[in-house]
């Protein structure tokens, strides 16, 4: 009568190309018994296509195709060309239609030999190809690669071609420069 399903204890959901696992789940259904929203609580994991999200709490809205993850969030994002982007943060939102990931709160990204940290990052897709291709850190951020560390107010990482740009109060630390 309420179109709500609740499950407790090692909950596993398979829906279209989505697999989930959590301690608890609440599924809101439409009048036609299709999934409207999935809420996962406690050790929540969601796998869609080749990408995975782990968090304390995770909500997936089927209509908007948005996932919101809160608490010790880890995402393993695979691009269309199977490159891996790992994201750790306190909060993450993923909009599948727009192909944008927003992460905030002690945020860290690892892409190949780049490791970047900062208060907030947005990962955007390329307008022409639709592939995830650019990560933009805002706020005092840091990127490390090949023993070098660069801090700046804004850091932009591109995946193809692989490069980064630091802007605003840039500080570079290059160890062993005298050797």
N, C-alpha and C positions, 0 to 999 in steps of 0.2 A: 504493500500500500504506500510505502514511502519511496520506493525505487532506490533504496540504499542497501548495499550488502556490507556486512562487517565480518572480518575474519581475524582470529587471534592465534599466535603461536606458529612460527615457521611457515609463513604465508607465501605461496608461490603462485604468481599470476602469469598466464600466457594469453596475450591479446594481440592479434595481428602480428606485427613484427617486433612486439615489445615483450620482454621477459622481466619479471620483477621478483624480488625476494625481500621479505621484511618480517619483523616481529608482529606487526599489526597492519591491517589494511582496511580502508573504507572506500567503497566504489559507488559513485553516484551514477545512476542510469537514467537514460531518457525514457519517455513514455513508450518508445518502441523497444526498450530493453537493450539499447546500445550504450556503450560506455561514454559517459560525459566527463567524469573526472576520477582519477585514482589518487588516493592519499596513502602514503606509506610512512609508518612510524617505527623507529627502532631498527638500527642496522639496515637501512633501506638501500636497495640496489636496483638499478634499472639498466637494462641493456636494450639498445635499439640499433639495428644494423650492426656496425662494427664498433660503436661507441658505448661507453659505460659510465654511469654516475653512481657514486656511493655517498651517503649522507646519513645524518641522524633522522632527518625528516625530508620527505620528497613528495611533491605534488605534480601530477601530470594532467594537463587539461587537453582532452582529445579534440575539442572544437578549435582551439587556437594553436594546438600543437606546441605548447610551451611547457617546459619543465622548470620547477623552482625547487632548489635544494638548499637546506639550511643545516648548519652544524657539522663541522669536520668534513667538508665536502671535498671529494676527489673525483675528477673527471679524466677519463682516458678517451680523447677525441681522435678519431681516425678520419683523415681527409679523404676525398674521393680518390686521390692517388696513393692512399694507404700510408701517408706520413702521420706520425704520432705527435699530438700536442697533449701534454699532461698539465692539468690545472688543479691546484690546491687552494682552498679559501674557506671563509666562514659562511659565505652566501654565493650561490650561483643561479643564474637564470639562463635558460636556453630557449631561443625562439627558432624552431625548425623551419618555419616558412621564410623568415628573413635571414636565417643562418647566422645568427649573432649570439655569442656567449658573453654574458656580463658577470663578472666576479668581483667581490669586494670583501674587505676585512682580511688582513694578513694574507695577501694573494701571492701565489708563486706559479710561474709557468716554466715548463721545461720543453724545449724544442731543439732536437739534435744537440749541439754543443752549447746552446744558449740556456742560461738559467736566469730568470728575471723575477724580481719581487717588487711589490708596491701595494698601496692601499686599494687601488681599483684598476681593473683592466677590462677592455672590451675586445673581443675577437670577432673580426668582421670577415665576410666573404667578399671575394672579388666580384665587382659589378658585372663583368663580362662573362666569366666562367662559372660563377656561383660557388666556387671552392673557397673554403676558409683560407685566408691568405694574409691577414694583418692583425696584429695584437697591439693595442694602444694602451699604455700605462699612463694614468694621470695621477698627479700628486708625487711627492718625492719618491722616486723609484731607483732600482739598481739592476744592472745587467752584468752577468759574469760570463766570460768566454775565453778559453785558452789562457787562463791565468790573469787576464785583465779584468778590472772592475770599473764600470762607468756608472756614476750617479747623475741623475737629472730630474727636473720637474716633470718631464714628459719623455717617454721612450716609445718609439714605434718600431715594431719588429715585422718584417715581411718574410713570408715563407718561400715565395717564388717570384723573383730571385731572392735567395736568403741574404738578408741584410738587416741592419738596425740603424736608427737615427736617435740621438739624444739631444734634447733642447731644454734650455733654461737652467742656469746655475750648474753647468756641467762640471763634474769633477772626475778626472780619469786617474786610475792607479794602475801603473804598468810596472810590475816587479822585475827586478834583475835587469833594468835598462842599462846599467853601467857595465854589465858583463857582455 
